[in-house]
């Protein structure tokens, strides 16, 4: 008897599902009832709006299954009481702007299981769109378990996230103010930016403040030069011979005041951030308690270590307190043992996600949530379309920046980044390397630094073996033989 040929579906599922999952899938396909299974029988759907919210409950649980509630707190509490009277246990809503936050908090405090879902997975509804239709559609999808809950960090992490995002905006505003200062100086032909590298440094700001106080003599201004500046006093004095204009000086004063205000606000954010982080409990280390320094790196030269040490001393808008020690306490491990992950990247990761990554079962789920993997449409066993989806995930952006910092790294990760960008191209290579860094961070937080060490060494040995095989083949093709050194 001839062996039955497997279908395309069976061939596709063979490698992606384990035995238990395949049996469950076959049971669902061969079930007698073709209807969808009801997962959440007591479910409700809410269409979020600015002024009001439309709520839908199952038709048999109230004479008026769709109601409209206002956006003020008293009406939200009345909504929760009505849902309890209808026997609702779980609620689904879309993440519309920031209007969903108040509804989410009130329902969560009332004891409901709230599903915050992405509108991307609920928008394909035929016919014209209305608020009543939308809330009913959300309820139906949630009843059959067709909606996935979006990730939301715990309340204590959300407080850290709010302060860190605010601080990030203030730092960017201060950066724009520095650019405005440089523009005002250039307008008056004060070429200070060509003499020193950073106008916002000690020398630059001392000179700018002296100009605003009425000093116009280039020689006197150049004497404010810091000893670490490479440019001489003569060069700085030559760049300060400009065309003074009262209107531009007024503009410069306003911009400097704005810059000082933003820096003052950043210091206040640092104080509040330190307070919130100090109140959080420590996390027990995962795996080995004392990982080797630079564990995920390959061998680095003394010059590379000296450069990294010098970079840690530079002013890169880091908080005023010891953030590295605090993060190591809260996360149970120092993420900086991975080449490319610096202090600011680790802080972005913690403020957005926290130290517990159990919401994602595998690193594949984690990188998919970050939108660092391509979306493939398969038909007939062939990939018919592969494209990326727009995403503004802050953690993914931090991983991309970390990947780009490896361009000159003398480590295995640096060599991998250069290989990926050469083979895939610039943007695709950066995305692929960002995904690999995300996998390393996931392993580090879930399995410990020993697991990451073993993975980096494994890939390093594989690369060495591939190089040896290539060299042996090339020597054989030329009629030669490689002989190892004694």
Beta strands, then each sheet from edge to edge (+ up, - down):
strand 1: 43-47
strand 2: 52-57
strand 3: 66-70
strand 4: 90-94
strand 5: 113-117
strand 6: 375-379
strand 7: 382-387
sheet 1: 3+ 2- 1+ 4+ 5+
sheet 2: 6+ 7-
end
